[in-house]
Structure formats: structure tokens, C-alpha cells
Amino acid sequence: MLNHRPGMTALVLGLVLSAYASTIGLAQEPPKADPKPAEAKKPDSDPKKPSMPDLKREYDLVYTKAGTTELKLDLVRPAGDGEPLATVIVIHGGGWQGGNKESNRRFLDMLAQRGFVAVSPQYRLVPKATFPAQVHDVKASVRWLKANAAKYRIAPDRIGAMGFSAGGHLALMLGVTDEKDGLEGDLPPQGQNSKIQAVVNYFGPTDLDADDLPALSRPLVDAFLGGPVKDKKKEASQASPVDLISEKDAVILTFQGTKDPLVPHTQATKLADAMTSKNVKGRVSLYIGDGHGWEGIEKTIVEAADFLELNLSKKQEGGRRRRNP
């Protein structure tokens, strides 16, 4: 799918590394625009229009412990009791070196208003921890959600992940790996699998050993892998979703700008080729002329939520997956 938004300013998002220009970083989603002046709320004259649900927000829940480091997550869900709900894990960006779970809170609210349980996990950052620590962390968050499914109204067989930039990469890693790939790690809790059913990847890298990765991104990839890619070929392959895709992996939606200075759009098309070869369903939306993010990215959250709602619906359980919109 090709999308063109004339006049949109390409945004380089998230962490600004002091050692580099401000465009460095496999980054985070863009900041919110300045709010418009408040207007008096008009009464809702349409009785058929559904009201926004009340939300229950629980922040800083400890989901695992890596050595002496507690890792926490934020969780937002529709208030009250009821049937188990589909769940979306939202993973922050920041070049694997920065960013934080709190930056996703507005997205958690947006998804919870759509009826999801929405979660944003903390994960260990480079340089204190290198690959595969970050993958181990987000996989532990999936196991924690499944172990606590009854408490938080989670349907354990209807979990998706959404991430931005480096967070998109980690979301993809959740969607294309399982026990056979050797990336589960030994963090608690154990006893649950980390399998998820759907991924929304916002401009995340998919091939860490690609020849066309720009010079801006190479130091970030090297730091993530714990050394130069030329010396870390095995790790680069283990961390590249294009090398890990197999049949029956999660359905994937990717958003990618064609003028991204950090993650070239060929990373998205390579992912599409790998998905095609393994019959993994999904689609790629290319935003023509846009960079590492774009103005109005919140509008694409609606499209992402539609995709997740379709592919995490109860009708998908035990049945044939419907074709994606």
C-alpha cells in the first residue's frame, strides 16, 4: 500500500544522542502537537454514538527481575469486569539505547478505548545490556501477561505487539520467534510461552546485516549487537526478523517512510519478500516522501487498531485467519 501526504515534515523521533547529530537513533514516536485551545464541550445529540469507556490505569507493575534490576510495565484496560480481552504490547523506540515506557501512555489510552488491554514494558538498554537481553525482556513481559491473564482480563491466545523504530524491531522479534530460535531467555516468570498472534511495526529495522543500512544507523546496530556487525555475523542474523520468519508466524503490518534516513524502506520490502516466501500474512504501507516518522502518526494508530482488532478477534481462535484489510 502506497501512501502520499503532501507537505508532511519528516520527523526524526526520540532519543538525541549527544555524540551525533539530532537525526541519529532508531527512535521513538513523535511528540504530541501543541494542544488546540480548549472548547466548551457540546452535548452529544446522537444517542447511537458509543460513549468512551472508563479506563483503569496501573503503572509501574514489576513483571520480571534481571539480576538486581526490576523491570516494570504500564497497563491500561477498560474498567470493570467482563470477558477476557485482546491485548496489545506497545514497545518504545530509542535506538535500543534510550526511550521509556511512559512515552507510550497516550497510545495505551487510545487502544484501551478501543477495547484492548494495552501494555508498555520497560526493557534493558544499551550499553549496559546488549542483544539478546532486550528480546529476553519483552518475551518475559508476554509470559507475565499470560501468567496473570485472569487478573487483568487478558485473553492469552489473543496478544499482539506494536512498536516504534527499535521498538518495532522488538515487536517483530516477538512475532517471528519461538522456542526453537533459542531467544526465550531464563527470566521469570517461566511456564508460559511467549507466542503472539499479530504485530504492527512502525519503521523498525528488519535486516541488521544489510548493505544499505545508512552510516547514521551503523553505530547503533553495532552497539546493540555488542560489537561491529562484521565481527557479529551470527548475532546479526539471530537479531534479524527477515532471517527468522517461518510459516505460522504472527500476521504483520509495517508502516515505513520512503525517505527514512535511519531505516531505508528496503528493510520493509525485504520483510515483505520474506513473509511472501513463508506464506505469512500481512501488508506494508509505504509513506512516500516521509522519513523516520511523520506528522499525524496518531491517525495511523486507528488503522493499526483496526488491523489488530481483526486479527486478534475471537473468530480467529482455532479457525482460519481472515485476509487482512
C-alpha positions as semicolon CSV with decimal commas, in nm:
position;residue;x (nm);y (nm);z (nm)
1;M;0,000;0,000;0,000
2;L;0,143;0,337;-0,105
3;N;0,050;0,648;0,092
4;H;0,137;1,005;0,000
5;R;0,087;1,302;0,228
6;P;0,194;1,625;0,051
7;G;0,378;1,875;0,262
8;M;0,433;1,646;0,559
9;T;0,753;1,707;0,751
10;A;0,971;1,405;0,815
11;L;1,039;1,375;1,184
12;V;1,336;1,205;1,345
13;L;1,198;1,081;1,673
14;G;1,305;1,013;2,029
15;L;1,645;0,997;2,180
16;V;1,901;1,256;2,071
17;L;2,247;1,116;2,122
18;S;2,490;1,389;2,221
19;A;2,774;1,233;2,025
20;Y;2,584;1,254;1,697
21;A;2,353;1,483;1,504
22;S;1,990;1,503;1,614
23;T;1,891;1,266;1,332
24;I;2,074;0,973;1,499
25;G;1,869;0,699;1,660
26;L;1,632;0,415;1,579
27;A;1,393;0,636;1,753
28;Q;1,067;0,683;1,933
29;E;0,729;0,806;1,813
30;P;0,694;1,182;1,761
31;P;0,591;1,424;2,034
32;K;0,231;1,531;2,050
33;A;0,142;1,852;1,871
34;D;0,061;2,158;2,080
35;P;-0,296;2,121;2,201
36;K;-0,566;2,336;2,047
37;P;-0,739;2,593;2,269
38;A;-1,000;2,428;2,485
39;E;-1,354;2,446;2,359
40;A;-1,674;2,413;2,554
41;K;-1,797;2,056;2,538
42;K;-2,113;2,024;2,335
43;P;-2,381;1,778;2,441
44;D;-2,385;1,457;2,243
45;S;-2,700;1,471;2,035
46;D;-2,654;1,127;1,883
47;P;-2,783;0,862;2,125
48;K;-2,646;0,588;1,900
49;K;-2,288;0,712;1,927
50;P;-2,098;0,489;2,172
51;S;-1,951;0,663;2,476
52;M;-1,583;0,627;2,562
53;P;-1,528;0,357;2,823
54;D;-1,386;0,432;3,164
55;L;-1,026;0,318;3,184
56;K;-0,830;0,156;3,462
57;R;-0,463;0,257;3,462
58;E;-0,200;0,064;3,653
59;Y;0,154;0,195;3,617
60;D;0,493;0,054;3,721
61;L;0,389;-0,307;3,770
62;V;0,700;-0,526;3,815
63;Y;0,692;-0,802;3,553
64;T;1,036;-0,956;3,592
65;K;1,377;-0,913;3,753
66;A;1,705;-0,927;3,559
67;G;1,974;-0,974;3,819
68;T;1,910;-0,693;4,066
69;T;1,716;-0,484;3,812
70;E;1,338;-0,478;3,837
71;L;1,165;-0,431;3,502
72;K;0,825;-0,265;3,507
73;L;0,531;-0,213;3,275
74;D;0,231;0,018;3,243
75;L;-0,111;-0,140;3,186
76;V;-0,436;0,030;3,079
77;R;-0,765;-0,151;3,021
78;P;-1,138;-0,087;3,014
79;A;-1,264;-0,058;3,371
80;G;-1,486;-0,320;3,525
81;D;-1,523;-0,693;3,492
82;G;-1,618;-0,898;3,189
83;E;-1,487;-1,137;2,932
84;P;-1,113;-1,162;2,853
85;L;-0,986;-0,903;2,609
86;A;-0,731;-0,897;2,330
87;T;-0,404;-0,740;2,447
88;V;-0,151;-0,516;2,271
89;I;0,208;-0,469;2,392
90;V;0,339;-0,125;2,285
91;I;0,721;-0,109;2,275
92;H;0,909;0,222;2,282
93;G;1,191;0,317;2,050
94;G;1,519;0,495;2,112
95;G;1,789;0,308;1,923
96;W;1,785;0,033;2,189
97;Q;1,980;0,293;2,391
98;G;1,709;0,523;2,522
99;G;1,340;0,597;2,538
100;N;1,099;0,491;2,809
101;K;0,767;0,316;2,858
102;E;0,597;0,634;2,980
103;S;0,617;0,785;2,630
104;N;0,358;0,532;2,513
105;R;0,087;0,620;2,765
106;R;-0,126;0,816;2,519
107;F;-0,124;0,516;2,286
108;L;-0,222;0,288;2,572
109;D;-0,527;0,506;2,635
110;M;-0,618;0,509;2,266
111;L;-0,600;0,130;2,244
112;A;-0,784;0,074;2,572
113;Q;-1,064;0,297;2,446
114;R;-1,092;0,056;2,155
115;G;-1,143;-0,230;2,400
116;F;-0,790;-0,369;2,427
117;V;-0,577;-0,432;2,731
118;A;-0,276;-0,214;2,642
119;V;0,069;-0,258;2,795
120;S;0,401;-0,073;2,767
121;P;0,704;-0,261;2,907
122;Q;1,039;-0,130;3,019
123;Y;1,341;-0,315;2,881
124;R;1,714;-0,304;2,947
125;L;1,911;-0,056;2,738
126;V;2,244;-0,049;2,559
127;P;2,527;-0,021;2,663
128;K;2,455;-0,185;2,999
129;A;2,283;-0,472;2,819
130;T;2,323;-0,588;2,460
131;F;2,139;-0,834;2,237
132;P;1,966;-1,066;2,320
133;A;1,880;-0,903;2,657
134;Q;1,613;-0,676;2,506
135;V;1,442;-0,970;2,336
136;H;1,456;-1,171;2,660
137;D;1,290;-0,880;2,840
138;V;0,994;-0,833;2,607
139;K;0,941;-1,209;2,594
140;A;0,929;-1,214;2,974
141;S;0,658;-0,945;2,954
142;V;0,447;-1,173;2,733
143;R;0,488;-1,462;2,977
144;W;0,390;-1,235;3,267
145;L;0,076;-1,125;3,086
146;K;-0,023;-1,486;3,023
147;A;0,055;-1,588;3,383
148;N;-0,165;-1,301;3,508
149;A;-0,433;-1,327;3,242
150;A;-0,725;-1,383;3,477
151;K;-0,631;-1,087;3,699
152;Y;-0,612;-0,836;3,413
153;R;-0,888;-0,966;3,179
154;I;-0,633;-1,088;2,922
155;A;-0,712;-1,347;2,656
156;P;-0,375;-1,528;2,647
157;D;-0,424;-1,655;2,291
158;R;-0,503;-1,307;2,156
159;I;-0,192;-1,098;2,214
160;G;-0,031;-0,858;1,968
161;A;0,266;-0,621;1,976
162;M;0,319;-0,274;1,832
163;G;0,647;-0,087;1,834
164;F;0,824;0,220;1,702
165;S;1,166;0,203;1,536
166;A;1,385;-0,011;1,767
167;G;1,059;-0,099;1,943
168;G;0,918;-0,208;1,607
169;H;1,217;-0,439;1,570
170;L;1,148;-0,592;1,912
171;A;0,778;-0,630;1,828
172;L;0,879;-0,817;1,513
173;M;1,112;-1,038;1,715
174;L;0,816;-1,137;1,932
175;G;0,614;-1,219;1,622
176;V;0,869;-1,428;1,432
177;T;1,044;-1,628;1,707
178;D;0,954;-1,920;1,930
179;E;1,134;-2,177;2,146
180;K;1,327;-2,325;1,853
181;D;1,507;-1,995;1,795
182;G;1,678;-2,002;2,134
183;L;1,583;-1,648;2,235
184;E;1,343;-1,713;2,521
185;G;1,596;-1,640;2,796
186;D;1,570;-1,753;3,157
187;L;1,397;-1,452;3,315
188;P;1,093;-1,519;3,533
189;P;0,815;-1,598;3,503
190;Q;0,858;-1,932;3,333
191;G;0,597;-2,191;3,245
192;Q;0,426;-1,987;2,972
193;N;0,523;-1,946;2,607
194;S;0,593;-1,606;2,451
195;K;0,398;-1,662;2,129
196;I;0,191;-1,372;1,999
197;Q;-0,054;-1,352;1,711
198;A;-0,012;-1,009;1,546
199;V;0,249;-0,734;1,500
200;V;0,236;-0,368;1,396
201;N;0,585;-0,249;1,308
202;Y;0,648;0,123;1,275
203;F;0,970;0,170;1,071
204;G;1,168;-0,092;1,262
205;P;1,483;-0,246;1,111
206;T;1,442;-0,599;0,978
207;D;1,790;-0,692;0,845
208;L;2,077;-0,581;1,069
209;D;2,343;-0,701;0,825
210;A;2,205;-0,517;0,522
211;D;2,448;-0,340;0,290
212;D;2,223;-0,036;0,260
213;L;2,193;0,050;0,628
214;P;2,296;0,418;0,644
215;A;2,606;0,540;0,825
216;L;2,385;0,710;1,087
217;S;2,243;0,374;1,195
218;R;2,550;0,154;1,191
219;P;2,691;0,266;1,529
220;L;2,354;0,194;1,689
221;V;2,336;-0,154;1,538
222;D;2,697;-0,226;1,638
223;A;2,627;-0,116;1,996
224;F;2,310;-0,327;2,009
225;L;2,497;-0,638;1,892
226;G;2,791;-0,577;2,126
227;G;3,045;-0,517;1,850
228;P;3,083;-0,436;1,480
229;V;2,848;-0,629;1,253
230;K;3,149;-0,766;1,061
231;D;3,252;-0,942;1,383
232;K;2,896;-1,030;1,489
233;K;2,753;-1,202;1,182
234;K;2,584;-1,477;1,382
235;E;2,426;-1,232;1,625
236;A;2,316;-1,005;1,339
237;S;2,133;-1,295;1,177
238;Q;1,979;-1,404;1,509
239;A;1,852;-1,048;1,557
240;S;1,716;-1,002;1,201
241;P;1,345;-1,076;1,154
242;V;1,397;-1,146;0,783
243;D;1,620;-1,441;0,876
244;L;1,377;-1,577;1,136
245;I;1,039;-1,575;0,962
246;S;0,871;-1,913;0,930
247;E;0,528;-2,044;0,850
248;K;0,256;-1,981;1,107
249;D;0,429;-1,670;1,243
250;A;0,224;-1,370;1,355
251;V;0,046;-1,162;1,092
252;I;0,241;-0,836;1,035
253;L;0,155;-0,479;0,938
254;T;0,450;-0,246;0,866
255;F;0,444;0,134;0,830
256;Q;0,752;0,280;0,659
257;G;0,857;0,614;0,507
258;T;1,044;0,605;0,176
259;K;1,288;0,881;0,280
260;D;1,375;0,744;0,622
261;P;1,737;0,848;0,691
262;L;1,782;0,572;0,952
263;V;1,585;0,270;0,829
264;P;1,568;0,253;0,448
265;H;1,237;0,140;0,303
266;T;1,416;-0,160;0,154
267;Q;1,406;-0,301;0,507
268;A;1,026;-0,310;0,478
269;T;1,025;-0,461;0,130
270;K;1,277;-0,727;0,234
271;L;1,042;-0,817;0,518
272;A;0,754;-0,840;0,270
273;D;0,960;-1,072;0,048
274;A;1,045;-1,295;0,346
275;M;0,680;-1,303;0,452
276;T;0,576;-1,396;0,100
277;S;0,825;-1,682;0,084
278;K;0,689;-1,828;0,408
279;N;0,321;-1,750;0,342
280;V;0,300;-1,515;0,642
281;K;0,004;-1,280;0,606
282;G;0,010;-0,904;0,640
283;R;0,092;-0,589;0,447
284;V;0,335;-0,298;0,413
285;S;0,218;0,065;0,400
286;L;0,480;0,291;0,240
287;Y;0,453;0,663;0,310
288;I;0,601;0,832;0,005
289;G;0,849;1,106;0,085
290;D;0,825;1,066;0,462
291;G;1,112;1,000;0,699
292;H;1,156;0,832;1,035
293;G;0,801;0,907;1,141
294;W;0,552;1,162;1,013
295;E;0,310;1,426;1,127
296;G;-0,025;1,291;1,236
297;I;0,112;0,950;1,326
298;E;-0,173;0,916;1,577
299;K;-0,410;0,875;1,282
300;T;-0,230;0,559;1,182
301;I;-0,296;0,419;1,531
302;V;-0,659;0,389;1,423
303;E;-0,550;0,184;1,121
304;A;-0,323;-0,023;1,344
305;A;-0,606;-0,082;1,591
306;D;-0,835;-0,194;1,308
307;F;-0,569;-0,441;1,193
308;L;-0,515;-0,572;1,547
309;E;-0,888;-0,594;1,615
310;L;-0,939;-0,803;1,302
311;N;-0,650;-1,039;1,366
312;L;-0,696;-1,073;1,743
313;S;-1,070;-1,125;1,732
314;K;-1,230;-1,429;1,894
315;K;-1,327;-1,551;1,547
316;Q;-0,957;-1,613;1,479
317;E;-0,926;-1,867;1,760
318;G;-0,900;-2,218;1,624
319;G;-1,010;-2,109;1,280
320;R;-0,862;-1,995;0,953
321;R;-0,720;-1,644;0,965
322;R;-0,916;-1,395;0,760
323;R;-0,750;-1,197;0,485
324;N;-0,619;-0,867;0,619
325;P;-0,769;-0,535;0,506
